[in-house]
Amino acid sequence: MMQLKLITEHKQDFLPLLALADSPEFIKNYLERGELYVFEDKAVALLTKEEDGSYEIQNFAIAVPFQGRGFGKNFMTELCRKYSGQTLLVRTDEYTAKFYEKCGFTAFKRVKNYFPEKYGERVFDKGRELIDNIYLKVELT
């Protein structure tokens, strides 16, 4: 079984990995209030507890050499074990939403034109334009 490690100090040391999934100015908004997990020193996830008691995945990033090799799915499986009995939420683009759906999440809301409106310009990731924001959740038992 792969190990999740909770990081409680020096969270900023993981900014380069976190920056694979979000811009540094947005990371600053949730870094200190969130629960930061490192997975095998190759991946990070940062979750925040929301007012309704659910946990939102604010950041989920896999080091580039390990992307597309099942590492993210294994990481998500371990996170879901850790948060057993909880509800996990995530907001992401329509391409990444497919990954979360493979991990058992269900889409429940779509915000049209989110990325162009939020960033004030066209946004691309891996050559794909990001437009809509998809909200997904999973109820863990």
C-alpha positions in Angstrom: 0.0 0.0 0.0 1.3 3.4 -0.9 1.7 6.0 1.9 -0.1 9.3 2.3 1.8 11.8 4.5 0.1 14.7 6.1 2.2 17.9 5.9 1.7 20.3 8.8 4.8 22.5 8.5 6.7 24.0 5.6 3.8 23.6 3.3 5.4 26.2 1.0 8.1 23.6 0.2 5.5 21.9 -2.0 4.6 25.0 -4.1 6.4 23.7 -7.2 4.3 20.6 -7.2 1.1 22.4 -6.3 1.7 24.9 -9.1 1.2 22.1 -11.6 -2.5 22.3 -10.8 -3.1 25.9 -9.9 -1.6 29.4 -10.1 0.6 30.5 -7.2 -1.8 33.5 -6.4 -4.7 31.1 -5.9 -2.6 28.6 -4.0 -1.9 31.3 -1.4 -5.6 31.5 -0.7 -5.9 28.0 0.6 -2.4 26.7 1.4 -2.4 27.4 5.1 -6.0 26.5 5.9 -6.0 23.2 4.0 -4.9 19.7 4.8 -1.9 19.0 2.6 -1.0 15.4 1.7 2.0 14.1 -0.1 1.9 10.7 -1.8 5.3 9.0 -2.3 6.9 12.4 -2.8 5.5 12.4 -6.4 2.0 13.9 -5.8 0.2 16.3 -3.6 -3.4 17.0 -2.7 -4.8 19.9 -0.6 -8.3 19.7 0.8 -10.2 22.3 2.8 -13.0 21.6 5.2 -16.1 23.5 4.1 -18.9 25.0 6.2 -21.2 22.2 5.4 -18.7 19.6 6.7 -17.6 18.3 3.3 -14.0 18.5 2.1 -13.1 20.3 -1.1 -10.1 19.2 -3.1 -8.5 22.5 -3.9 -5.4 21.0 -5.5 -4.5 17.6 -6.8 -1.2 17.4 -8.7 1.0 14.6 -10.0 4.7 15.1 -10.9 4.9 15.2 -14.7 7.0 11.9 -15.1 4.2 10.0 -13.2 1.2 11.4 -15.1 -0.9 9.1 -17.2 0.5 5.9 -15.5 -2.2 5.2 -12.9 -0.4 7.1 -10.2 -3.2 9.6 -9.8 -5.9 6.9 -9.5 -3.9 5.2 -6.8 -3.4 8.5 -5.0 -7.1 9.2 -5.2 -8.0 5.8 -3.9 -5.8 6.4 -0.8 -7.3 9.8 -0.3 -10.8 8.3 -0.4 -9.8 5.8 2.2 -8.5 8.6 4.4 -11.7 10.5 4.1 -14.0 7.5 4.5 -17.4 8.6 5.8 -17.0 12.1 4.3 -18.2 13.9 1.2 -15.4 15.1 -1.2 -16.1 17.9 -3.7 -13.9 19.2 -6.5 -14.3 21.9 -9.1 -12.3 21.4 -12.3 -12.3 21.7 -16.1 -14.2 19.4 -18.4 -11.1 17.4 -19.3 -9.9 16.7 -15.8 -13.5 15.9 -14.7 -13.2 12.7 -16.7 -10.4 11.6 -14.3 -12.6 12.3 -11.3 -15.5 10.4 -12.8 -13.3 7.4 -13.2 -12.5 7.7 -9.5 -16.2 7.5 -8.6 -17.1 11.2 -8.5 -20.4 12.4 -10.1 -20.8 15.8 -11.8 -23.7 17.9 -10.4 -23.1 21.4 -11.8 -21.5 23.1 -14.8 -20.5 26.8 -14.8 -20.4 28.0 -18.4 -17.4 30.2 -19.5 -15.9 30.0 -16.1 -12.2 30.0 -17.1 -12.3 32.9 -19.6 -14.4 35.0 -17.3 -12.3 34.3 -14.1 -8.9 34.8 -15.8 -10.0 37.5 -18.3 -8.3 35.7 -21.2 -8.3 32.3 -22.9 -6.8 29.6 -20.7 -5.0 26.5 -22.0 -3.8 23.3 -20.3 -1.8 20.7 -22.3 -2.9 22.5 -25.5 -6.6 22.3 -24.6 -8.7 25.4 -24.0 -10.4 25.4 -20.7 -13.9 26.9 -20.7 -16.5 25.4 -18.3 -16.0 24.6 -14.7 -17.5 21.2 -13.6 -18.5 20.5 -10.0 -18.2 16.9 -8.9 -18.7 15.0 -5.6 -18.4 11.6 -4.1 -20.0 10.4 -0.9 -17.6 8.0 0.8 -18.9 5.2 3.0 
